[in-house]
Amino acid sequence: DSSEVTVGSMTRGVYLKSGSSTINKQGTGLIGAGGDTTANKTVSKISVFVRVERLVNGQWVRYASWNAAKENAYYVTSSKILSVPTGYYYRVYCTHHANSDVTDSYTDGIYI
């Protein structure tokens, strides 16, 4: 099972082209999680902040998070395989930055 979402350019954005979030099952109690950010052109700083969230009592709460950034680049990506407790829904929520432009994306929840 997996979920992926990609958001396109912002209405008033100058630098940010798109961003995506992904989550997938990697085995029993394992998930692959990550995201990427793409700029329209080389920018001074581009980043993706990846949050893995778990559904607890109807609320999405942070389980793990990390950031990846590059300077003088137009693309950044980051992904990890994480061991997680089973019996929960998980999703990935990413924040995408390209210079001053910022947007968010998030996947559907998948049951692990």
RAFEN-V245431 format. One line per field, one symbol per residue. ss: DSSP state (H for helix, E for strand, L for the rest). phi: phi as a letter, one per 30 degrees, with the letter a starting at -180 (. if undefined). burial: + if it has 24 or more other C-alpha atoms within 12 Angstrom, else -. A space follows every 50 residues. Layout:
# RAFEN-V245431
ss: ???
phi: ???
burial: ???
This chain:
# RAFEN-V245431
ss: LEEEEEELLLLLLLLEEEEEEEEEEEELLEEEEEEEEEEEEEEEEEEEEE EEEEEELLEEEEEEEEEEEEEEEEEEEEEEEEELLLLLEEEEEEEEEELL EEEEEELLLEEL
phi: .abbbbcdddecdccdcaabbbbadckdibbcblabbbcdadbdbbabcc bcccdbhibdbdcaaabbbbchbcabbaabcbdbddjbcbbcbcccbbhd dbabbadddbdc
burial: -++++++-+-----+++++++++++-----++++++++++--+-++++++ +++++-------++++++++--++++++++-+-+----+++++++++++- ++++++++++++
